[in-house]
Amino acid sequence: MDSIVQEAIDDAEETDESAEQGGQPASGGRSSGGSSGAGNASGRMTDEELMDVLEELQTNITVVGCGGAGSNTVNRMSKEGIHGAKLVAANTDVQHLVEIDADTKILMGEQKTKGRGAGSLPQVGEEAALESQDEIAESIEGSDMVFVTAGLGGGTGTGSAPVVAKAAREIGALTISIVTTPFTAEGEVRRTNAEAGLERLRDVSDTVIVVPNDRLLDTVGKLPVRQAFKVSDEVLMRSVKGITELITKPGLVNLDFADVRTVMEKGGVAMIGLGESDSQSKAQDSVQSALRSPLLDIDIGEAKSALVNVTGGPDMSIEEAEGVVEQIYDRIDPDARIIWGTSVDDDLDGTMRTMVVVTGVESPQIYGRNDEDAVPNDAGKAQQQGAREMGGQSQQRQNQQNTQQNQGRRAGDRQTQQAQQRDQNDDDGLDDIDYVE
């Protein structure tokens, strides 16, 4: 048995060497270039026929970046290179849109905003997206899976992302929204509007992956503001790229669209952890890094399902990849569904990256209607309070949250008037949720 295994290893190494040299595998096979008639008669298919079948089965994936942050994510993906996805940038700011590299660009609400942006008003961003519904629908037509990326809290991304997600759901596409929530320093109005935008997205998306920018402060707190936002864009990019290429990029362990749909369809709110290591124990260290990621500040033992992507260099073994997944199995609910895939990236020689997406989670970090449910007992409340009391910066955040509540009460009458006005004109099918000006 050992000799058989060793022969298989030797054959694999010879095949790799032959491929690198542009030659054929050492064990020559029968040519598939026979006559098509003979192929059909015997039930065999030519390479051309197989490629036709493969093309018909190809998963059509579209990534739509809404607003400034979403468009930046698309731009990063275009520069980084993403395998098998169409990139769409949708914005109300023509000046910013010109700088973006994408397959399709949509200037939303040209009549409404004149290309000058939404002025940080989500209602304007929503109206601009509704004005451009036809262009949005055309850009995602035929998609099996649509990613909607945005930074919540501003005008265009917050207002337009739910419109795009709703359009994607209406054509039957698996709809995954990946959004950031604001840094505390961005102010209470943006935070309140982010909550409202997330509330809408939860209603029109299969899964919403939330990336809390405040949690990034643990790693980028000393960086200049511009660089901190670039890190946020990078996290969005790597999240979308990681999930997409699980399906579209050939790997050691492949997933298909049906696998991803199983986990992400009706997945609810999800969070993501990213880890990387080039140590001697890179497999173990990369998954530990992902699970300790400040973005994944939850107990994954309560998650309903998980999607795991392991990427490594040519030196990565299947044993190392399986070791990553085994650690996830050890920590998650035994009844949870886990799907995983692994691929090789020649640029990661000696390095492994792990991405973990857990769905059906509850966390105080996640804004929206279930915040109270996210801390269902005294232990949870104590945990939330402890997190808030970590350091002077956390105490400052608590004070700002209290201020936000007071401001919300003061703005109640104005919000009611806005809601009444929208009720008279709103036929977009989205729930009426108040934004703050």
Sequence and secondary structure as in RCSB ss.txt:
>XXXX:A:sequence
MDSIVQEAIDDAEETDESAEQGGQPASGGRSSGGSSGAGNASGRMTDEELMDVLEELQTNITVVGCGGAGSNTVN
RMSKEGIHGAKLVAANTDVQHLVEIDADTKILMGEQKTKGRGAGSLPQVGEEAALESQDEIAESIEGSDMVFVTA
GLGGGTGTGSAPVVAKAAREIGALTISIVTTPFTAEGEVRRTNAEAGLERLRDVSDTVIVVPNDRLLDTVGKLPV
RQAFKVSDEVLMRSVKGITELITKPGLVNLDFADVRTVMEKGGVAMIGLGESDSQSKAQDSVQSALRSPLLDIDI
GEAKSALVNVTGGPDMSIEEAEGVVEQIYDRIDPDARIIWGTSVDDDLDGTMRTMVVVTGVESPQIYGRNDEDAV
PNDAGKAQQQGAREMGGQSQQRQNQQNTQQNQGRRAGDRQTQQAQQRDQNDDDGLDDIDYVE
>XXXX:A:secstr
 HHHHHHHHHHHHHHHHHHHTT   SS    S S HHHHHHHT   HHHHHHHHHHH   EEEEEEHHHHHHHHH
HHHHH  TTEEEEEEESBHHHHHT   SEEEETTHHHHTTB  TT HHHHHHHHHHTHHHHHHHHTT SEEEEEE
ETTSSHHHHHHHHHHHHHHHTT EEEEEEEE  GGG HHHHHHHHHHHHHHHHH SEEEEEEHHHHHHHHTTS H
HHHHHHHHHHHHHHHHHHHHHHHS  SB   HHHHHHHHTT EEEEEEEEEE STTHHHHHHHHHHT GGG S G
GG SEEEEEEEE TT  HHHHHHHHHHHHHHS TTSEEEEEEEE GGGTT EEEEEEEES   TTS STTTTTTS
 SHHHHHHHHHHHTSHHHHHHHHHHHHHHHHHHHHTHHHHHHHHHHHHHH  SS        
